[in-house]
Amino acid sequence: MIMKTQDIFERLTEGETIPADDPQAIRMREASFETKKLLIRMNGSSDPAEIREFLGQITGICIDENTTIFTPLYINYGKNTKIGKNVFINFGCTFLDLGGITIEDHVLIAPNVSLLSEGHPVSSVSRHSLVPGRIHIKKNAWIGANATILPGVTIGENTVIAAGAVVTKDIPDNVIAGGIPAKIIKPI
């Protein structure tokens, strides 16, 4: 029987830890540099339609005409980011999306938000490995300025994440959460 080697990007979205010496690891860097070429052009534009077009090329999906992106926006790969309709992404956001990022409809993302769907093991022996974890931001959520969403986190529908929060665990629907690490402050 012939074993087919699964693509590294599929392995990442399935949650597989990628060791530093993985034979396909170089493909992640190559893809990031290709994305950077488009990001430079996108971040240099002031035309909303052109920005959406570039982001569509980066993500591989059509970006809704009611979605607004204030540049600069930083993405390391792009093809694992899904953006819904009527989304607002403010200045200076960073999306590390090798583990996958889903942003549903009507989401507001404030300035300097970081969505980090990948990290590294704590162990110094394997620290250069890449550990992915899908981020899912549900409908009508609002992520406050300078918030950081870590790998594997789901933000519930209608939920507000306070400015400066570091979200390490899932946050349910219809609450305000904040702090480091983020905790539920009150229901909405």
N, C-alpha and C positions, 0 to 999 in steps of 0.2 A: 504494500500500500504506500502511495506517495503522500507525504504530509505537505499540505500547503501552508506556507508561512503567512499568518494574518498581518495585514498592514498595520504599522505602528499607530496610525491615527485612529483606526478602529479599536485597537487594543486600549488606547487611552480613554476613548469614550465608553468603553466597557468597564473602566475602573482598574485596569491592570497596572501595577507598578512597573515602571520601565527602568531597568538597571542602567547605570552609566555606561557600561560596556556593551549595551545592546547593539547588534550590528546595524539596525535601522535608525539609531539615535541621531545620526548626522542629518537625517531627513527633517527632523524638527527644526534644526537651525537653518537649513536651506529654505524651508517654508517660511520661517520668520523673516528672513531677509527679502524674500519675494513680497511678503505682506508689507514690509517696511517701504518698499518702492512705491506702492499704492498709497500708503499712509502719508508719505511726504507730499504727494500731490493732493490728497484729500485735505490734509491739514493746512495746505497753502491756499485753499479755495475759500471764497466768501459767498459762493453761490449755493443756496440750500439744495437745489435740485442736483447740482454737480456733486455735492458732498454725499447725498443719498446714493447717487450713482456709483461713486467710488466705494462707499461702504457696502453696497450691493456686490461689487466685484470682490471685495475682501471676504465677505461672508458667504458668497455664492447664493444669496437669496435676494429677492426683490424687496427693497425697503419701501414701506408704505409712504405715500406722498404726505400724509399727516404726521409723520415722524420727523422730529427736529433733532439735529445733532449740532451742538456748538463745538467747534474744534478749538484746541487740539483734542483728539481722542487717540489713545494708544492701545494697540492690540498686537499680541505676539503671533497669532496664527489666523484667526478669523473664521475659518470654515466650520468651527464648532460653536459659533455664536448664532442664535436664532432670536430675532427681534420682531415683536408683534406690531400691531397697528397703534397709531396715535401715541407713540412713546416719545418722551423728551429726555435727551441726554445732554447735560450741561458740560461746561469747559473742564478740561484736564482729567478726564476719567481714564482709568487703566483697566483693560480686560485681558486677563491671562486665561485663554479659553481652551487649552489643550484637553482639559477634562470635560468641557462642555458648559455653555451658558445659555439658558433660555430666559428671555425677558418677554413676558406676556403683554397683552394690550393695555394701554392707558397707564403705563408705569412712568413715574417721574424719577430721574436720577440726577441728583444735585452735583455741584462741582467737586472735582477731586475724589470721586468715589472709586474704590478699587474692588473689582470682582475677580477673585483669584481662585480659579478652579484647579489649581495645581500647587503642590508643595513638595517637601522633602522629608524623609524619615528623620527622626531625632537622633538615632544611632549614628555616631561618627563613621562607623564602618561602611554604612550604606547611604550616607547623607547625599551623595551625588545622584542617587536614583530620583526618579520623578513619580510622585504619587498624585494621581488625578482624582477629582471628586466633583461631580456635576453640581452646578449652581442653578437653582430655579427660582425666579422671581415672578410671583403670580400677579394676576390682574389687579390694576389700580393701586399697587404698592407705591410707596414713596420712600426712597433711600436718601437720607440727609447728607449734607456736605461732609466730606472727609471720612465717610463710613467705609469700613472694609468688610467685605463678605468673603469668608474663607471657604475652602473646598468642601463640597458635600452638603451645603446648606440650602434649604428651601425657605423662602420668605413668603408668608401667607398672603392671601388675597386681602386687599384694603389695608394692609399693615403699614405702619410708619416706623422706619428705623431712624432714630435720632442722630443728629450730626455727631461725628466723631466715634460712633459705636464700632466695636469690633465684634462681628457676629460669627460665633464658632459652632452654633447649633441651630437646628430648625426653629423658626419663629412661626406660631400659628396665625390664622386669619384674624383680622379685626382687632389688632392690639397695637400699642406703641411700645417699642423696645429700645433700650439704649444702654450705654455703659461699656465697660471693658472687663470681662466679656459681657456681651449684651444680655440683658434680662428683661422680662416683661415688666413694664412700668404700670400700664393700666389698659383696660379694654377700651375700644372705641365704640 
